[in-house]
């Protein structure tokens, strides 16, 4: 009976020794991996936000350029239309003077 109790005590002591000395590196490396992954996701999100902001800025600049170009085209068209009206008015005046002289 004494041997049975001592054997049981020895087995318990050995089992506690091996289970309490487990390698905790796996748990630490898993935590490190989670932290690195979280940091990588945050960095990727920051880069995506920056890229979206740059795209919005570029689109805004393109719209501004298009508005300026359209304004210049309208101004040019108005100038040319004004010149055409002036030429037509001059031609009408010449025709009217020709009619007055003949009378």
Secondary structure, DSSP 8 states (H G I E B T S, - for coil): -HHHHHHHHHHHHHHHHHHHT---HHHHHHHHHHHHHHHHHHHHHHHHHHHHHHHHHHHHHHHHHHHHHHHHHHHHHHHHHHHHHHHHHHHHHHHHHHHHHH-
